[in-house]
């Protein structure tokens, strides 16, 4: 299946001082997923409000499993919509972004699979599993059903001072919308922390809702869905941050390719 542009070609008519970054929208696009419906609106808002022109393409998870599927992009956004048709593709997209310094944003299912990839690849938990993908199994259960569903829930998130999550917001607290039934098993989180993953946003009960990698140019994952903030006309600061990081990556990439 050939990748398809996520936004109309009208965006190409906008002049920008920087090359338009290529963003991989990894997920199984569906008209029934509200966050997917928001993507064109958000891309238009990034261009019109902030001058952030993007060249965005949907990459189905089956395609993301192919070697090099997202390596030429300037950002990877692993979107909601799990269970994904290919768990391997979702994990491959996370790993490619993490290991190659490609700006990454994982939202809802993207958060869950970012943790799963880190646990398997970095922490050595090769049998770590997601209950939505593998309800039965002998491996370490990392992502499990939440005691209370967060579908349709809105709640307060408190960020860690000095973290990327806090710097982007310019605030310690934010109200966010959720649409999920799964979250991380807290017993395994210390191991992820020991290997460098930071949990920098928590709900009012202390449950982790944001994760990031401090040594990475831009690696942020949220259990909530920033796509659903407001009416989409003002992109969430984490989405704007991804677009800005993608632009920086594009400038760096093209600069490296210029002849000496």
Secondary structure as UniProt FT lines:
FT   STRAND          4..5
FT   HELIX           9..13
FT   STRAND          21..26
FT   TURN            31..32
FT   HELIX           34..50
FT   STRAND          54..59
FT   HELIX           61..64
FT   TURN            67..68
FT   TURN            71..72
FT   STRAND          75..78
FT   HELIX           87..100
FT   STRAND          103..107
FT   HELIX           109..121
FT   TURN            126..127
FT   STRAND          129..130
FT   TURN            131..133
FT   STRAND          141..145
FT   TURN            151..152
FT   STRAND          154..159
FT   TURN            161..162
FT   HELIX           164..169
FT   STRAND          173..177
FT   STRAND          182..184
FT   HELIX           186..188
FT   HELIX           189..194
FT   TURN            195..196
FT   STRAND          198..202
FT   TURN            204..205
FT   STRAND          208..212
FT   TURN            214..215
FT   STRAND          219..222
FT   HELIX           226..228
FT   TURN            230..231
FT   HELIX           237..257
//
